[in-house]
Amino acid sequence: MKFHVGFEMTYECVQPTPMLLLLSIHFERASDLIRPDALSVTPMVKTTGFRDGFGNWCTRLVAPAGKMRLSTDALVTDTGVADVVAKDAKQVAVQALPDATLPFLLGSRYCDTDKLSDAAWERFGRTPAGWERVQAICDFTHKHIKFDYLKASRTRSAFEAYQEGQGVCRDYAHLAIALCRCMNIPARYCTGYLGDVGTPPPYPPGDFAAWFEAYLGDRWYTFDARNNVPRIGRILMARGRDACDVALSTAFGSNKLTGFKVWTDEVAEQQVAVV
């Protein structure tokens, strides 16, 4: 299975503005790229890149005054297999967890575990530890939050999503992550492309998606509290403690996003051409 993925984003800046971007497909999917997701910047400016502490590829540039267009257009092969379901996956005692998972047990900017701990233990303390507990958290979050694009807020935390019961995919992810961490299950935030394969129409406008991974047994597993069903065609871009770590763009100055378009289209085999 192959996917045509990419985006166009247009910014307006009142003066030259340094920016940090996390807009590249994750290195774990590098071998799946038939056509690379090279970042195009118009007007052309100098860019540099580096790996952050979570392994994400980051791009630095200085946006010129006026309009700047960012875009990528990639072709990616995918297994076509839905997210793994491992109902027998066990929860690992904190003292036995690998060191690298420990940061994902702690509270973070959008996952305010200190405010949710009591509610988490009251609601999920009697659920069987392991996969069933994480799934119970996803079931609750899926039902508790009402999805509404018009209610999106870049400052809403997990606790506020819990209180308000509304939001977008990042709010589902933040609340589920925070509840998992309260229950001593490492959980990390993921962002990337997610198409509509296997889902009924009508399809919403293209957008980036947020989901999370929980550490059970000896590996990380994908969970999605927003959709709450195994999905096909996730293409990871970045991971972190929460959305603060994987913001698509961080501008160090005044700016306005004036254009935004994302595509994640399945490509028929006879349409694939490599040039």
C-alpha positions, -999 to +999 in steps of 0.1 A: +000+000+000+013+035-009+003+070+003+008+104-012+013+127+018+024+163+022+013+198+032+014+235+023+016+261+050+019+298+045+031+322+072+032+360+073+059+377+094+062+414+101+100+411+102+127+384+098+117+357+123+137+327+135+116+295+133+120+259+145+101+233+124+092+196+131+077+188+097+097+158+085+087+121+085+104+102+113+136+085+105+120+051+114+101+054+082+130+065+060+132+031+042+095+035+033+100+067+014+097+062-024+098+100-029+114+118+000+096+146+019+121+173+011+111+206+026+105+234+000+107+270+012+095+299-009+111+324-010+143+303-007+161+308+026+190+289+043+179+259+064+198+238+088+188+206+106+195+186+137+181+157+158+165+166+191+166+146+223+137+124+212+152+115+178+130+139+158+144+157+128+142+195+133+147+223+108+159+258+116+154+289+094+148+326+095+115+335+078+117+367+058+094+396+063+062+391+044+048+357+031+067+324+033+054+291+020+065+257+034+056+225+016+065+188+012+052+162-012+062+126-005+053+091-016+054+065+012+049+027+012+031+011+041+023-024+052-014-018+051-017-036+084-038-019+112-024-010+146-012-040+166-036-052+193-019-072+221-044-079+248-020-100+268+006-072+270+016-067+307+022-035+327+058-033+339+065-024+375+082+011+377+114-003+392+117-027+363+111-001+335+140+007+311+156+040+320+146+055+286+109+052+294+110+071+327+106+106+313+073+095+299+060+088+334+064+124+345+041+153+342+047+177+314+035+210+299+002+197+286-001+165+307-006+178+342-006+145+361-006+162+395-042+174+389-055+141+375-039+115+398-068+111+422-094+109+395-072+084+376-068+060+405-105+063+415-116+055+379-090+030+368-074+016+400-095-015+398-090-023+361-066-051+353-031-037+348-017-038+313-034-036+279-069-037+294-061-007+316-048+014+287-078+005+266-101+014+295-084+048+296-089+052+258-126+042+260-132+067+288-113+095+269-131+087+236-165+091+253-156+119+276-143+144+250-166+157+222-146+164+191-150+199+177-125+217+154-140+250+165-131+243+201-094+238+194-071+256+218-033+255+218-032+262+256-056+235+268-040+210+291-051+174+298-068+185+331-087+213+312-098+188+286-110+166+314-130+194+329-143+209+296-151+176+278-143+190+244-114+195+220-095+180+191-072+150+186-043+165+206-066+169+236-077+132+234-040+122+233-030+145+262-058+133+285-051+096+277-013+101+282-018+119+315-041+092+328-017+065+318+012+082+335-009+086+366-014+048+366+024+043+362+023+034+325+049+053+304+031+071+276+044+094+248+028+118+224+029+111+186+021+133+156+020+125+119-001+117+089-032+095+092-054+088+061-090+076+059-083+040+048-109+016+062-132+043+074-166+053+059-172+087+042-177+116+044-141+124+051-130+155+069-105+180+055-069+168+056-050+175+088-021+162+109-031+137+135-022+131+172-021+097+189+001+081+216+022+051+225+022+033+258+050+011+270+038-024+279+058-057+282+090-049+264+078-024+237+058+006+228+023+001+214+001+025+195-032+038+209-056+064+196-082+077+220-097+100+193-106+072+169-104+043+194-101+016+167-070+002+151-062+023+120-042+017+088-016+040+074-001+060+103+030+078+091+049+091+121+066+125+121+076+131+157+074+119+193+077+137+226+063+141+261+034+161+247+025+186+219+050+211+233+079+189+223+066+183+187+051+216+177+049+218+139+065+252+141+078+274+168+083+311+158+105+334+178+086+365+169+052+378+156+037+357+128+004+346+113-005+312+097-025+323+067-027+290+047-028+254+057-035+223+037-026+186+043-031+155+022-029+118+030-042+100-001-040+063-008-023+057-042-035+029-066-006+007-076-010+016-113-005+052-104+029+049-088+058+062-108+093+068-095+113+094-113 
